[in-house]
Amino acid sequence: MRSIKTRQIMELNQTQRNLIEKLGVFHEKTGMPPTESRVLSLLLVSDEIELTFDEIRETLQVSKSAISNALNTLMLTNKIEYITKSGDRKRYFRSNLSNWKKNAADGLHSLLSINALMKEVLAIRTDKTPEFNKDLGDVIAFIDFLQVELLVIFNKWNQLK
């Protein structure tokens, strides 16, 4: 366990820094803002899995407000969580990997919800755009197929565990 006084700048090697940047860019492409992307990436890559606000801020060299906003958003979306340690008033932030099954189920639920809406769209479309309607039908059919296959995959995974 680390002592209450900790380093404010995490020592990261160049490979870790490069991976944080790669992961950050990936998360940005999924719509996550840059600071949130880097914070989440740092918490995944760092050898220390629990980091304080100051450690994150100093390591990423980002303003207090940007880090504060990023941490709050990441906690609201259950991507990270914090813990406290006895005798230490600081909060230690960490990736919320224990949530991965719920996050996967939520993602599947979201996909199925949009698919239901796309079925409604297809049902009211006229036959004036047959190629577009066919493409929309293909997307719907693929998501239906994906639902069945993902349920099989989840069941297989659970049996392995």
Backbone as JSON Lines, residues from 0, in Angstrom:
{"i":0,"aa":"M","n":[0.83,-1.18,0.0],"ca":[0.0,0.0,0.0],"c":[0.88,1.24,0.0]}
{"i":1,"aa":"R","n":[0.49,2.24,-0.78],"ca":[1.25,3.48,-0.83],"c":[1.05,4.27,0.45]}
{"i":2,"aa":"S","n":[2.04,5.05,0.79],"ca":[1.88,5.91,1.94],"c":[0.93,7.05,1.57]}
{"i":3,"aa":"I","n":[0.49,7.79,2.58],"ca":[-0.44,8.88,2.34],"c":[0.19,9.93,1.43]}
{"i":4,"aa":"K","n":[1.48,10.24,1.63],"ca":[2.15,11.16,0.72],"c":[2.56,10.37,-0.51]}
{"i":5,"aa":"T","n":[2.09,10.79,-1.68],"ca":[2.38,10.07,-2.91],"c":[3.04,10.99,-3.91]}
{"i":6,"aa":"R","n":[3.65,10.4,-4.9],"ca":[4.2,11.19,-6.01],"c":[3.03,11.81,-6.75]}
{"i":7,"aa":"Q","n":[3.21,13.0,-7.26],"ca":[2.13,13.63,-7.99],"c":[2.22,13.33,-9.48]}
{"i":8,"aa":"I","n":[3.38,12.96,-9.95],"ca":[3.51,12.62,-11.36],"c":[3.84,11.14,-11.45]}
{"i":9,"aa":"M","n":[2.99,10.42,-12.15],"ca":[3.22,8.99,-12.32],"c":[4.39,8.8,-13.27]}
{"i":10,"aa":"E","n":[5.24,7.87,-12.95],"ca":[6.35,7.56,-13.85],"c":[5.85,6.57,-14.89]}
{"i":11,"aa":"L","n":[5.79,7.04,-16.11],"ca":[5.34,6.21,-17.22],"c":[6.47,6.09,-18.22]}
{"i":12,"aa":"N","n":[6.65,4.9,-18.75],"ca":[7.66,4.76,-19.79],"c":[7.06,5.17,-21.14]}
{"i":13,"aa":"Q","n":[7.88,5.25,-22.14],"ca":[7.42,5.73,-23.44],"c":[6.36,4.81,-24.04]}
{"i":14,"aa":"T","n":[6.49,3.51,-23.84],"ca":[5.5,2.57,-24.35],"c":[4.14,2.83,-23.7]}
{"i":15,"aa":"Q","n":[4.13,3.06,-22.4],"ca":[2.88,3.37,-21.7],"c":[2.29,4.68,-22.21]}
{"i":16,"aa":"R","n":[3.12,5.7,-22.37],"ca":[2.64,6.99,-22.87],"c":[2.04,6.86,-24.27]}
{"i":17,"aa":"N","n":[2.71,6.08,-25.13],"ca":[2.2,5.86,-26.48],"c":[0.87,5.13,-26.46]}
{"i":18,"aa":"L","n":[0.75,4.16,-25.57],"ca":[-0.49,3.39,-25.48],"c":[-1.63,4.25,-24.93]}
{"i":19,"aa":"I","n":[-1.33,5.12,-23.98],"ca":[-2.35,6.05,-23.47],"c":[-2.85,6.92,-24.62]}
{"i":20,"aa":"E","n":[-1.93,7.39,-25.45],"ca":[-2.32,8.23,-26.59],"c":[-3.17,7.44,-27.6]}
{"i":21,"aa":"K","n":[-2.75,6.21,-27.91],"ca":[-3.52,5.37,-28.84],"c":[-4.93,5.11,-28.32]}
{"i":22,"aa":"L","n":[-5.01,4.72,-27.05],"ca":[-6.32,4.47,-26.45],"c":[-7.14,5.75,-26.41]}
{"i":23,"aa":"G","n":[-6.5,6.86,-26.11],"ca":[-7.19,8.14,-26.08],"c":[-7.8,8.48,-27.42]}
{"i":24,"aa":"V","n":[-7.04,8.3,-28.47],"ca":[-7.55,8.58,-29.82],"c":[-8.7,7.64,-30.15]}
{"i":25,"aa":"F","n":[-8.57,6.37,-29.78],"ca":[-9.66,5.42,-30.0],"c":[-10.93,5.89,-29.31]}
{"i":26,"aa":"H","n":[-10.82,6.25,-28.04],"ca":[-12.0,6.7,-27.29],"c":[-12.59,7.97,-27.89]}
{"i":27,"aa":"E","n":[-11.73,8.86,-28.36],"ca":[-12.23,10.09,-29.0],"c":[-13.05,9.75,-30.24]}
{"i":28,"aa":"K","n":[-12.61,8.76,-31.0],"ca":[-13.33,8.36,-32.21],"c":[-14.71,7.78,-31.89]}
{"i":29,"aa":"T","n":[-14.89,7.32,-30.66],"ca":[-16.21,6.81,-30.26],"c":[-17.07,7.92,-29.69]}
{"i":30,"aa":"G","n":[-16.55,9.16,-29.66],"ca":[-17.32,10.3,-29.21],"c":[-16.96,10.83,-27.84]}
{"i":31,"aa":"M","n":[-15.99,10.23,-27.19],"ca":[-15.59,10.68,-25.86],"c":[-14.68,11.9,-25.99]}
{"i":32,"aa":"P","n":[-14.87,12.91,-25.16],"ca":[-13.99,14.08,-25.2],"c":[-12.53,13.73,-24.88]}
{"i":33,"aa":"P","n":[-11.59,14.54,-25.36],"ca":[-10.16,14.22,-25.21],"c":[-9.69,14.0,-23.77]}
{"i":34,"aa":"T","n":[-10.09,14.86,-22.84],"ca":[-9.59,14.7,-21.47],"c":[-10.15,13.42,-20.84]}
{"i":35,"aa":"E","n":[-11.43,13.16,-21.03],"ca":[-12.01,11.91,-20.52],"c":[-11.28,10.71,-21.12]}
{"i":36,"aa":"S","n":[-10.99,10.8,-22.39],"ca":[-10.3,9.71,-23.09],"c":[-8.95,9.43,-22.47]}
{"i":37,"aa":"R","n":[-8.21,10.5,-22.17],"ca":[-6.86,10.33,-21.62],"c":[-6.91,9.84,-20.18]}
{"i":38,"aa":"V","n":[-7.87,10.34,-19.4],"ca":[-8.0,9.89,-18.01],"c":[-8.32,8.4,-17.98]}
{"i":39,"aa":"L","n":[-9.3,7.98,-18.74],"ca":[-9.67,6.57,-18.78],"c":[-8.5,5.72,-19.24]}
{"i":40,"aa":"S","n":[-7.78,6.19,-20.24],"ca":[-6.62,5.46,-20.76],"c":[-5.52,5.36,-19.71]}
{"i":41,"aa":"L","n":[-5.26,6.46,-19.01],"ca":[-4.24,6.45,-17.95],"c":[-4.59,5.44,-16.88]}
{"i":42,"aa":"L","n":[-5.85,5.39,-16.48],"ca":[-6.27,4.46,-15.43],"c":[-6.17,3.0,-15.88]}
{"i":43,"aa":"L","n":[-6.21,2.77,-17.17],"ca":[-6.05,1.4,-17.7],"c":[-4.57,1.01,-17.83]}
{"i":44,"aa":"V","n":[-3.73,1.97,-18.19],"ca":[-2.34,1.67,-18.54],"c":[-1.38,1.78,-17.36]}
{"i":45,"aa":"S","n":[-1.65,2.68,-16.45],"ca":[-0.74,2.93,-15.33],"c":[-0.51,1.68,-14.5]}
{"i":46,"aa":"D","n":[0.72,1.51,-14.01],"ca":[1.01,0.4,-13.1],"c":[0.25,0.55,-11.79]}
{"i":47,"aa":"E","n":[-0.02,1.79,-11.39],"ca":[-0.84,2.07,-10.22],"c":[-2.29,2.09,-10.69]}
{"i":48,"aa":"I","n":[-3.12,1.2,-10.18],"ca":[-4.5,1.13,-10.69],"c":[-5.44,2.12,-10.0]}
{"i":49,"aa":"E","n":[-4.97,2.75,-8.93],"ca":[-5.75,3.76,-8.22],"c":[-4.93,5.03,-8.15]}
{"i":50,"aa":"L","n":[-5.45,6.1,-8.73],"ca":[-4.72,7.37,-8.78],"c":[-5.53,8.49,-8.18]}
{"i":51,"aa":"T","n":[-4.85,9.42,-7.53],"ca":[-5.52,10.58,-6.96],"c":[-5.76,11.61,-8.06]}
{"i":52,"aa":"F","n":[-6.61,12.57,-7.73],"ca":[-6.89,13.69,-8.62],"c":[-5.58,14.35,-9.06]}
{"i":53,"aa":"D","n":[-4.73,14.68,-8.08],"ca":[-3.47,15.38,-8.4],"c":[-2.53,14.53,-9.25]}
{"i":54,"aa":"E","n":[-2.48,13.23,-8.99],"ca":[-1.63,12.35,-9.81],"c":[-2.11,12.34,-11.25]}
{"i":55,"aa":"I","n":[-3.41,12.28,-11.44],"ca":[-3.97,12.28,-12.8],"c":[-3.68,13.62,-13.47]}
{"i":56,"aa":"R","n":[-3.96,14.71,-12.76],"ca":[-3.78,16.05,-13.33],"c":[-2.32,16.31,-13.71]}
{"i":57,"aa":"E","n":[-1.41,16.0,-12.79],"ca":[0.01,16.26,-13.06],"c":[0.56,15.35,-14.15]}
{"i":58,"aa":"T","n":[0.13,14.11,-14.17],"ca":[0.63,13.17,-15.17],"c":[0.16,13.56,-16.57]}
{"i":59,"aa":"L","n":[-1.09,13.96,-16.68],"ca":[-1.64,14.33,-17.99],"c":[-1.39,15.79,-18.34]}
{"i":60,"aa":"Q","n":[-0.94,16.58,-17.36],"ca":[-0.67,18.0,-17.59],"c":[-1.91,18.71,-18.15]}
{"i":61,"aa":"V","n":[-3.02,18.56,-17.44],"ca":[-4.29,19.14,-17.84],"c":[-4.81,19.97,-16.66]}
{"i":62,"aa":"S","n":[-5.6,20.98,-16.94],"ca":[-6.1,21.88,-15.9],"c":[-6.97,21.14,-14.88]}
{"i":63,"aa":"K","n":[-7.07,21.74,-13.7],"ca":[-7.9,21.16,-12.64],"c":[-9.35,21.03,-13.08]}
{"i":64,"aa":"S","n":[-9.87,22.06,-13.73],"ca":[-11.29,22.02,-14.13],"c":[-11.53,20.94,-15.18]}
{"i":65,"aa":"A","n":[-10.61,20.79,-16.11],"ca":[-10.79,19.76,-17.14],"c":[-10.75,18.36,-16.53]}
{"i":66,"aa":"I","n":[-9.83,18.14,-15.59],"ca":[-9.76,16.83,-14.93],"c":[-11.0,16.6,-14.08]}
{"i":67,"aa":"S","n":[-11.43,17.62,-13.35],"ca":[-12.63,17.5,-12.52],"c":[-13.85,17.14,-13.37]}
{"i":68,"aa":"N","n":[-14.04,17.85,-14.47],"ca":[-15.17,17.56,-15.36],"c":[-15.07,16.15,-15.93]}
{"i":69,"aa":"A","n":[-13.87,15.76,-16.35],"ca":[-13.68,14.43,-16.93],"c":[-13.99,13.35,-15.9]}
{"i":70,"aa":"L","n":[-13.46,13.5,-14.68],"ca":[-13.7,12.5,-13.65],"c":[-15.2,12.39,-13.31]}
{"i":71,"aa":"N","n":[-15.85,13.54,-13.2],"ca":[-17.29,13.52,-12.9],"c":[-18.08,12.82,-13.99]}
{"i":72,"aa":"T","n":[-17.77,13.11,-15.24],"ca":[-18.48,12.46,-16.35],"c":[-18.19,10.96,-16.39]}
{"i":73,"aa":"L","n":[-16.93,10.59,-16.21],"ca":[-16.58,9.18,-16.22],"c":[-17.25,8.42,-15.08]}
{"i":74,"aa":"M","n":[-17.41,9.07,-13.93],"ca":[-18.12,8.42,-12.82],"c":[-19.61,8.32,-13.11]}
{"i":75,"aa":"L","n":[-20.19,9.36,-13.71],"ca":[-21.61,9.33,-14.04],"c":[-21.94,8.22,-15.04]}
{"i":76,"aa":"T","n":[-21.0,7.94,-15.92],"ca":[-21.21,6.91,-16.94],"c":[-20.69,5.54,-16.49]}
{"i":77,"aa":"N","n":[-20.31,5.45,-15.22],"ca":[-19.82,4.21,-14.61],"c":[-18.58,3.62,-15.27]}
{"i":78,"aa":"K","n":[-17.8,4.45,-15.91],"ca":[-16.55,3.98,-16.5],"c":[-15.44,3.92,-15.46]}
{"i":79,"aa":"I","n":[-15.54,4.79,-14.46],"ca":[-14.59,4.77,-13.35],"c":[-15.36,4.88,-12.04]}
{"i":80,"aa":"E","n":[-14.65,4.62,-10.96],"ca":[-15.2,4.78,-9.62],"c":[-14.09,5.3,-8.73]}
{"i":81,"aa":"Y","n":[-14.43,5.67,-7.51],"ca":[-13.38,6.06,-6.58],"c":[-13.54,5.32,-5.28]}
{"i":82,"aa":"I","n":[-12.42,5.21,-4.58],"ca":[-12.4,4.63,-3.25],"c":[-11.68,5.62,-2.34]}
{"i":83,"aa":"T","n":[-11.85,5.43,-1.04],"ca":[-11.08,6.18,-0.07],"c":[-10.31,5.17,0.77]}
{"i":84,"aa":"K","n":[-9.26,5.67,1.41],"ca":[-8.43,4.8,2.25],"c":[-8.42,5.35,3.67]}
{"i":85,"aa":"S","n":[-8.46,4.46,4.62],"ca":[-8.49,4.83,6.02],"c":[-7.31,5.76,6.35]}
{"i":86,"aa":"G","n":[-7.62,6.88,6.99],"ca":[-6.59,7.82,7.38],"c":[-6.15,8.76,6.28]}
{"i":87,"aa":"D","n":[-6.79,8.68,5.12],"ca":[-6.42,9.51,3.97],"c":[-7.7,10.16,3.43]}
{"i":88,"aa":"R","n":[-7.71,11.48,3.33],"ca":[-8.91,12.17,2.87],"c":[-9.04,12.18,1.35]}
{"i":89,"aa":"K","n":[-8.03,11.74,0.65],"ca":[-8.05,11.78,-0.81],"c":[-8.95,10.7,-1.38]}
{"i":90,"aa":"R","n":[-9.46,10.99,-2.58],"ca":[-10.2,9.97,-3.33],"c":[-9.22,9.36,-4.33]}
{"i":91,"aa":"Y","n":[-9.31,8.06,-4.49],"ca":[-8.47,7.33,-5.44],"c":[-9.38,6.8,-6.54]}
{"i":92,"aa":"F","n":[-9.09,7.22,-7.76],"ca":[-9.92,6.86,-8.9],"c":[-9.36,5.62,-9.58]}
{"i":93,"aa":"R","n":[-10.27,4.78,-10.06],"ca":[-9.84,3.56,-10.76],"c":[-10.87,3.2,-11.82]}
{"i":94,"aa":"S","n":[-10.39,2.45,-12.79],"ca":[-11.27,1.98,-13.86],"c":[-12.29,1.03,-13.27]}
{"i":95,"aa":"N","n":[-13.5,1.09,-13.76],"ca":[-14.58,0.26,-13.24],"c":[-14.76,-0.97,-14.12]}
{"i":96,"aa":"L","n":[-13.75,-1.81,-14.17],"ca":[-13.8,-3.0,-15.03],"c":[-14.8,-4.04,-14.53]}
{"i":97,"aa":"S","n":[-15.14,-3.99,-13.26],"ca":[-16.09,-4.98,-12.73],"c":[-17.47,-4.83,-13.36]}
{"i":98,"aa":"N","n":[-17.7,-3.72,-14.02],"ca":[-18.99,-3.42,-14.65],"c":[-19.11,-3.93,-16.09]}
{"i":99,"aa":"W","n":[-18.12,-4.6,-16.61],"ca":[-18.09,-4.86,-18.04],"c":[-19.3,-5.65,-18.53]}
{"i":100,"aa":"K","n":[-19.8,-6.59,-17.75],"ca":[-20.96,-7.37,-18.19],"c":[-22.2,-6.48,-18.3]}
{"i":101,"aa":"K","n":[-22.39,-5.63,-17.3],"ca":[-23.53,-4.72,-17.33],"c":[-23.4,-3.75,-18.5]}
{"i":102,"aa":"N","n":[-22.2,-3.24,-18.72],"ca":[-21.99,-2.32,-19.84],"c":[-22.26,-3.01,-21.18]}
{"i":103,"aa":"A","n":[-21.84,-4.25,-21.3],"ca":[-22.1,-5.0,-22.54],"c":[-23.6,-5.22,-22.72]}
{"i":104,"aa":"A","n":[-24.28,-5.58,-21.63],"ca":[-25.72,-5.79,-21.7],"c":[-26.44,-4.48,-22.03]}
{"i":105,"aa":"D","n":[-25.98,-3.37,-21.45],"ca":[-26.57,-2.07,-21.75],"c":[-26.37,-1.7,-23.22]}
{"i":106,"aa":"G","n":[-25.18,-1.99,-23.74],"ca":[-24.9,-1.72,-25.15],"c":[-25.81,-2.53,-26.06]}
{"i":107,"aa":"L","n":[-26.01,-3.8,-25.72],"ca":[-26.9,-4.66,-26.5],"c":[-28.33,-4.14,-26.42]}
{"i":108,"aa":"H","n":[-28.76,-3.75,-25.23],"ca":[-30.11,-3.21,-25.07],"c":[-30.3,-1.96,-25.93]}
{"i":109,"aa":"S","n":[-29.29,-1.1,-25.94],"ca":[-29.35,0.12,-26.75],"c":[-29.46,-0.21,-28.23]}
{"i":110,"aa":"L","n":[-28.67,-1.18,-28.67],"ca":[-28.7,-1.61,-30.07],"c":[-30.07,-2.18,-30.43]}
{"i":111,"aa":"L","n":[-30.66,-2.95,-29.53],"ca":[-31.98,-3.53,-29.79],"c":[-33.06,-2.46,-29.8]}
{"i":112,"aa":"S","n":[-32.88,-1.44,-28.97],"ca":[-33.86,-0.34,-28.95],"c":[-33.85,0.43,-30.26]}
{"i":113,"aa":"I","n":[-32.66,0.73,-30.77],"ca":[-32.59,1.46,-32.04],"c":[-33.09,0.56,-33.17]}
{"i":114,"aa":"N","n":[-32.87,-0.74,-33.06],"ca":[-33.34,-1.66,-34.09],"c":[-34.88,-1.68,-34.13]}
{"i":115,"aa":"A","n":[-35.5,-1.63,-32.97],"ca":[-36.97,-1.59,-32.93],"c":[-37.48,-0.33,-33.61]}
{"i":116,"aa":"L","n":[-36.79,0.78,-33.38],"ca":[-37.19,2.04,-34.04],"c":[-36.96,1.96,-35.55]}
{"i":117,"aa":"M","n":[-35.87,1.34,-35.96],"ca":[-35.62,1.2,-37.4],"c":[-36.67,0.31,-38.06]}
{"i":118,"aa":"K","n":[-37.18,-0.67,-37.34],"ca":[-38.27,-1.5,-37.87],"c":[-39.53,-0.66,-38.08]}
{"i":119,"aa":"E","n":[-39.79,0.26,-37.15],"ca":[-40.92,1.16,-37.32],"c":[-40.72,2.07,-38.54]}
{"i":120,"aa":"V","n":[-39.51,2.55,-38.71],"ca":[-39.2,3.4,-39.86],"c":[-39.44,2.63,-41.16]}
{"i":121,"aa":"L","n":[-38.92,1.41,-41.22],"ca":[-39.07,0.61,-42.43],"c":[-40.55,0.32,-42.72]}
{"i":122,"aa":"A","n":[-41.33,0.11,-41.67],"ca":[-42.75,-0.21,-41.84],"c":[-43.54,0.94,-42.46]}
{"i":123,"aa":"I","n":[-43.11,2.18,-42.25],"ca":[-43.87,3.31,-42.79],"c":[-43.27,3.88,-44.07]}
{"i":124,"aa":"R","n":[-42.13,3.36,-44.5],"ca":[-41.5,3.88,-45.71],"c":[-42.31,3.47,-46.95]}
{"i":125,"aa":"T","n":[-42.32,4.35,-47.92],"ca":[-42.99,4.03,-49.19],"c":[-42.04,3.21,-50.05]}
{"i":126,"aa":"D","n":[-42.57,2.74,-51.17],"ca":[-41.73,1.94,-52.08],"c":[-41.0,2.82,-53.1]}
{"i":127,"aa":"K","n":[-40.92,4.12,-52.86],"ca":[-40.24,5.03,-53.78],"c":[-38.73,4.89,-53.75]}
{"i":128,"aa":"T","n":[-38.18,4.31,-52.67],"ca":[-36.73,4.15,-52.54],"c":[-36.4,2.69,-52.22]}
{"i":129,"aa":"P","n":[-36.6,1.81,-53.19],"ca":[-36.44,0.38,-52.9],"c":[-35.02,-0.01,-52.46]}
{"i":130,"aa":"E","n":[-33.99,0.61,-53.04],"ca":[-32.62,0.26,-52.66],"c":[-32.33,0.68,-51.22]}
{"i":131,"aa":"F","n":[-32.75,1.89,-50.86],"ca":[-32.57,2.37,-49.48],"c":[-33.34,1.46,-48.52]}
{"i":132,"aa":"N","n":[-34.57,1.12,-48.87],"ca":[-35.39,0.26,-48.02],"c":[-34.74,-1.11,-47.84]}
{"i":133,"aa":"K","n":[-34.15,-1.63,-48.91],"ca":[-33.46,-2.92,-48.83],"c":[-32.25,-2.81,-47.89]}
{"i":134,"aa":"D","n":[-31.48,-1.74,-48.03],"ca":[-30.33,-1.54,-47.15],"c":[-30.75,-1.43,-45.69]}
{"i":135,"aa":"L","n":[-31.82,-0.69,-45.42],"ca":[-32.34,-0.56,-44.07],"c":[-32.8,-1.93,-43.54]}
{"i":136,"aa":"G","n":[-33.45,-2.69,-44.4],"ca":[-33.87,-4.05,-44.01],"c":[-32.68,-4.94,-43.7]}
{"i":137,"aa":"D","n":[-31.6,-4.79,-44.47],"ca":[-30.38,-5.56,-44.2],"c":[-29.78,-5.21,-42.85]}
{"i":138,"aa":"V","n":[-29.75,-3.92,-42.52],"ca":[-29.23,-3.49,-41.22],"c":[-30.07,-4.11,-40.11]}
{"i":139,"aa":"I","n":[-31.37,-4.05,-40.25],"ca":[-32.28,-4.61,-39.25],"c":[-32.06,-6.12,-39.12]}
{"i":140,"aa":"A","n":[-31.96,-6.8,-40.23],"ca":[-31.75,-8.26,-40.2],"c":[-30.41,-8.6,-39.54]}
{"i":141,"aa":"F","n":[-29.38,-7.8,-39.82],"ca":[-28.08,-8.06,-39.22],"c":[-28.14,-7.88,-37.7]}
{"i":142,"aa":"I","n":[-28.82,-6.84,-37.24],"ca":[-28.93,-6.63,-35.79],"c":[-29.75,-7.74,-35.15]}
{"i":143,"aa":"D","n":[-30.79,-8.22,-35.81],"ca":[-31.54,-9.37,-35.31],"c":[-30.63,-10.6,-35.18]}
{"i":144,"aa":"F","n":[-29.82,-10.83,-36.21],"ca":[-28.86,-11.94,-36.21],"c":[-27.85,-11.76,-35.08]}
{"i":145,"aa":"L","n":[-27.34,-10.55,-34.94],"ca":[-26.35,-10.24,-33.91],"c":[-26.92,-10.49,-32.51]}
{"i":146,"aa":"Q","n":[-28.18,-10.15,-32.31],"ca":[-28.81,-10.38,-31.0],"c":[-28.77,-11.86,-30.64]}
{"i":147,"aa":"V","n":[-29.16,-12.7,-31.57],"ca":[-29.18,-14.14,-31.31],"c":[-27.77,-14.65,-31.03]}
{"i":148,"aa":"E","n":[-26.82,-14.25,-31.86],"ca":[-25.45,-14.74,-31.72],"c":[-24.79,-14.23,-30.43]}
{"i":149,"aa":"L","n":[-25.05,-12.98,-30.07],"ca":[-24.46,-12.43,-28.85],"c":[-24.99,-13.14,-27.61]}
{"i":150,"aa":"L","n":[-26.26,-13.49,-27.62],"ca":[-26.81,-14.24,-26.49],"c":[-26.14,-15.6,-26.36]}
{"i":151,"aa":"V","n":[-25.87,-16.25,-27.49],"ca":[-25.15,-17.53,-27.47],"c":[-23.74,-17.33,-26.92]}
{"i":152,"aa":"I","n":[-23.07,-16.28,-27.37],"ca":[-21.71,-15.99,-26.91],"c":[-21.7,-15.7,-25.41]}
{"i":153,"aa":"F","n":[-22.63,-14.89,-24.91],"ca":[-22.71,-14.61,-23.47],"c":[-22.92,-15.89,-22.68]}
{"i":154,"aa":"N","n":[-23.8,-16.76,-23.16],"ca":[-24.05,-18.02,-22.46],"c":[-22.81,-18.9,-22.44]}
{"i":155,"aa":"K","n":[-22.11,-18.97,-23.56],"ca":[-20.86,-19.76,-23.61],"c":[-19.84,-19.19,-22.64]}
{"i":156,"aa":"W","n":[-19.71,-17.88,-22.61],"ca":[-18.75,-17.22,-21.71],"c":[-19.08,-17.56,-20.26]}
{"i":157,"aa":"N","n":[-20.34,-17.47,-19.91],"ca":[-20.76,-17.75,-18.54],"c":[-20.51,-19.21,-18.16]}
{"i":158,"aa":"Q","n":[-20.62,-20.12,-19.12],"ca":[-20.34,-21.53,-18.85],"c":[-18.85,-21.75,-18.63]}
{"i":159,"aa":"L","n":[-18.0,-20.98,-19.31],"ca":[-16.55,-21.11,-19.12],"c":[-16.12,-20.63,-17.75]}
{"i":160,"aa":"K","n":[-16.84,-19.68,-17.22],"ca":[-16.49,-19.11,-15.91],"c":[-17.04,-19.98,-14.85]}
